[in-house]
């Protein structure tokens, strides 16, 4: 087989992986959108031949195919599903003061999405892992707290969990670290918030709540990564939550292209494939 044939097979394989990206159960497969296969093969060629430092920014949409609802979809999103707890506003589930008064909604949510309990990585997560194995991945910045990137065996140094994780936990009052096995038992088996053995305040996993600062790792790596990235792939996010929503505007536009694979049109976009009113799945960021 000639080198040209090998390159074409590699491009086709990568295009197939890109085309399978899990953008939600209700979305039309990307390959079915008119014009998308050509664009995806071009993207695959680009990644294989011109990109060495790919940054991926992922949101809740990439985990929908794993059975984890996104946050904002009407009727099916996590915020809507939590209304049975009579939240004063949907985001209260991630409010420290509300958690202090009523931790039950967050514990209910945490029980559903605790990493490794029910859900498995999607093809999107496998795509990220493939980029890492081929030496193309600089970093994944995930807004998700489901830990599926870790379960997909991405190297830990390639992952930035912008909104925290479930692997550690601490008291919300005195900040004392808690035994994570006890926290898992309390939340996933008993359905209640664990309490601190020092001050008796409530303990929560190290998920970033509204008003809390993002992890130091995010601030340490973000600007250096975006200055050297040659491709930013944005997947399954509404880009509504700052400061992560600002990432597409922080790349070095002299060297970095920006690609959006999404169910929603966000930002300044050019369309790659034709869309319809029910499904707007494939678009790209303007390189202007």
Secondary structure, 3 states (H helix, E strand, C coil): CCHHHHHHHHHHHHHHHHHCCCCCCCCCCHHHCCCHHHHHHHHHHHHHHHCCCEEEEECHHHHHHHCCCCCCCCCCCHHHHHHHHCCCCHHHHHEHHHHHHCCHHHHHHHHHHCCCCCCCCCHHHHHHHHHHHCCCEEEEEECCCCCHHHHCCCCHHHEEECCEEEEEEEECCCCCECCHHHHHHHHHHCCCCCECCCCCCEEEEEECCECCCCCHHHHHHHHHHHHHCCEEEEECCCCCCCCHHHHHHCCCCCCCEEEEECCCCCCCEEECCCCCCCCCCEEEECCC
